Amino acid sequence: MALEPPLNTGQSIMKHRHCLKDLHSDIPCAFYERVVRDISPQSWHNILSRNLTLRSSLLKGFSGRKDRLVRRLAQPALQAHLMNLIRSDFRLLKRILNVWSREQPAVMALLEMLGRSFLLDNWMGVRNYLGPERLFAGCFGLGHLDEDEMRK
């Protein structure tokens, strides 16, 4: 079935800009866990060094030395808290997914090489190969979540 062009292009563009925001509440916990673990400790250090608000929110309720934060991110309780912070802040999720895209060049190259048409026709196989979390994050990185056909 062919998609009809939108009647009001301005509304359509705004809808696409917010599609990740629309999906944000439905994303399972496993997605956040995968994204947090796929980003290197050095990148987390850089993120937390530049974003003092995130750093202080992350450390709220946790004791220990702040200079060992990256090492402490291996602790399940701190990881869970970080995942909750990302889950609760849409803008933070977008920034973290951009970092993830840079951290996963092989996944991004594969998805880009396969192309949009192949992904549409074979999404289940690609999902089984990469995992649903990496497929979703990669599609975000390539801008595919902005396309109605891909979101379906």
N, C-alpha and C positions, 0 to 999 in steps of 0.2 A: 504494500500500500504506500503510495507516494505521499510525502508530507506536503501539506499546503503551506505556501509562504505566509508568514505572520501578517496580520492586518496593520499592526502598528510596530514598525521596526524598532523604535525607541524602547518600547516595553519588552520586546524580544531580547534586545541586547542587555537590558537590566536583569531580565530573568536569567540569562546565561551567566552573568557575572556573579549571581548569587546561588548557582546550582550546588556548589560545594557546601555552601551554608545550609541549603535545603537538605542535603544528604548528611550533614554533620551529626545530627541527632540520632541517625540510624546506624552509624558506623560501630561495629562491634569492638569490644575491648582488645581482642586479638590483634586488630589492626594497629592500635596504639602501641601495643607491646612490640610488634615487629618493627615499627618505625623507630621506636626508642633504641632498640637493640641494633638496628642496622646502621645507626649513626655512630661514628667513631668517638672514642673518649676525647680525642683532641678537638673534634668539632663541638662536642658538648662543652668543653672548657671554653672555647671561643664564644659560643652562644651565651653561656652563663656569665662570662667576663664582660660582655657587651650589654647584657640585659640584667641590670642589677635588681629590677623589680621582680623579674622571674626568679632570679637567684634567691632573693629574700623570701619570696613566697614558697619556693621549694624547700628552704631550710627551716621555715616556721614549724616549730614543734619537734625539730630534730636537734640533738646536741652533737658536739664534735667540732673539730677544727675545720674552718672554712677553706683552708688552703688544700685540703685533701678531698675536696668535693667530687672531683671526677672519679677518684677511686671509690668513694662512697656511693656513687651512682650504680655500682654493681650490687648494692644491697636491695633486695626485693621491696622493702618498705619504701625506700626513697624512689625507686623506679615506679612503683604504683602511684606514689604522690605526683611524680612528674607526668605520668600518663593522665591522671585526673586533671591536672592543670591544663594540659594540652586539650583534653576533651572538653573542658569548660570554656575555652577561649578560641573562638573561630579564627581570629587574626593570628594567634600564635600557631594554630594548626597549619595555616597557609605558609607561615615562615618556616616551620619545621619541615613541611613537605618540600619546600624549595631546597632546603639543606639536604634532605634525603635524596632528592633528584641529583644533586651534585655528588653525593657520596656513593651513588649506585650507577656509575657510568655504563657498566655492562648491561644492566637491566634496561636502562634508558636507550642504549644503542640497539638492543634487541627489539624492543617495542617500536622504535623508530624505523628500523630496518623492515620489520614485518609489515608495517603500514596499517593505516586505518581500515582499509577494506578487509585485509586478512584478519585483523583483530575482530572485526564484526562477524566474519564468517566462522572463525575458529576460537572464539573467546573462551569456550570451556576447556579446550586443550591447553591454551596458553595459561589459563587460570590454574589448571592442574600442574603445569610445569613450574610456574613461578610462585604459585600460592596466591590466594585472593588478595592478600594485603599488599603484596608487591605489585600486582597487576593494577590495583586501584591507585596506589601511590604513583606508579609510572604513568598511568593515564592522566592523572592530575598534572604531572610534570610536563607532559606533552600537550596539555590543553584539551585533551579529548573529553574531559568531564563537562566541557562547555557545549558539547554537541548533543542535541536531543537523541539522535540515533544511537550514539554510544552509551548514553545513560540508560536507555531501555535495555 
